[in-house]
Amino acid sequence: MLAVLSALRSHWDLTLHAAHFHHGLLDEADADAEFVTLICERFDVPVRIERGDVGGDARRMHRNIHEAARTARNGFLRRAAAEIGADVIALAHTGDDRVETILQNLFRGTGLAGLCAMPPREGDLVRPMLDATRTMTGSYCRAAGIVPRRDVSNRSLRYTRTRMRAELLPYVEAHINPRARQAVLRMAELLTEDHAHLEQEASQAFERHVRSSRQGGYRIPCDEMELLPPALRTRVLRQMIGAVAGSDADVTADDVRQILAWAEARACANRQMASGVTVTVGDDVTVAASSWPETPMLPPRELPVPGCVSIPELGVHYCAEELTLSQPPMSVHAEAVVLPSDAVSPPLTIRGVHAGDRIRPLGMSGSKSVADHLRDAHVGSQDRRRFTLLADARGVLWLPGVCVDERARIASVPCRALLVRRSVQPAED
């Protein structure tokens, strides 16, 4: 794609910038990043490269590798685009990529949106290569004297997409329809028209029935929600969540079914979404940004070294001791953390979550709000108010059971270190 856009740069009056995300998953990824740098030098295109820890993200967010990679990659691309002032983000998906994504969605039991996946334009994302196939892009590279890099994971049949590419689609083309890929793309184009019409109807229903709420979000009376056709109910709910969160991408079909069932039953319930909003059901369905208030019930408690501190009202007990570390710790246990002594700025404190708290997780290139980490780890609002963390004079060091700050990295051994343990017992009545 970069070669094609570079050739069209003057004709279309394009200003090009490249962005490459290193997922931190494969041994070959360093060579991939170097290849991108060389290609960008060849075409005189500036490039930004960022490294992430997708494996760690997947574990923390309880997602599969592909979902975590997509989230991290898209976040990087949008940050880079904002810093550059780019109008659009061009992705090099081909028609083959779109077919595979649609089939994956089909076998998961998707709705219309999933059967129209990877449209040519999606907000700030554009896909100029959808009319091309992998065979065509390979031919173009050979003609341009480019030897493309191959993702080794694409050869592994452990992934659903790779298995469809290597086994399912060739079988279908050989025994059912030799133009199966074109048929899938034609279906997607036809359904895109239906999907767009329903989205427009839902937008009009949104304008008629949805009001602003006191919490700064949106609400719709359950009585009015019930009058809408089922196809519009789901879309209006998704649009309400998207209007507050900025996207409804993290909303699952189970989320929607549960919320609409509560609305039909007039149940008093709420659901906190991964996207950072809370949906509350009563007489209305209300969508508002999740609040992450400070924990007023827990004043900071200093943790002596060596020594212990107990918080009986929460049933939590912390102890710290000094030690000489002869080898790096194998892992960070949910109930213990090892910190190099020279990275800690006393005093150590045990406290609750404060507004504005941030932490740079071990292995990540940047910091992230504690609120986001707790939300990604599915810590609910009630548990959040009882959550305790370890901090020092410089900020947050450890979110027990969630992550530890980059300052916990052991650069060399032997070294002096602090071992902090947490134990949890039933809280006192």
Secondary structure, DSSP 8 states (H G I E B T S, - for coil): -HHHHHHTHHHHT----EEEEE-S--TTHHHHHHHHHHHHHHTT--EEEEE--HHHHHHHHT--HHHHHHHHHHHHHHHHHHHHT-S-EE----HHHHHHHHHHHHHHT--HHHHT-S-SEETTEE-TTTT--HHHHHHHHHHTT------GGGG-TTSHHHHIIIIIHHHHHHHT-TTHHHHHHHHHHHHHHHHHHHHHHHHHHHHHH-EE-TTSSEEEEHHHHHHS-HHHHHHHHHHHHHHHHS--TT--HHHHHHHHHHHHHT--EEEE-TTSEEEEESSEEEEEE------TT---EEE-SSEEEEETTTTEEEEEEEEEESS--S---TTEEEEEGGG--S-EEEE---TT-EE-BTT-SS-EEHHHHHHHTT--HHHHHT--EEEETTEEEEETTTEEBGGG---SSSEEEEEEEEEE-----
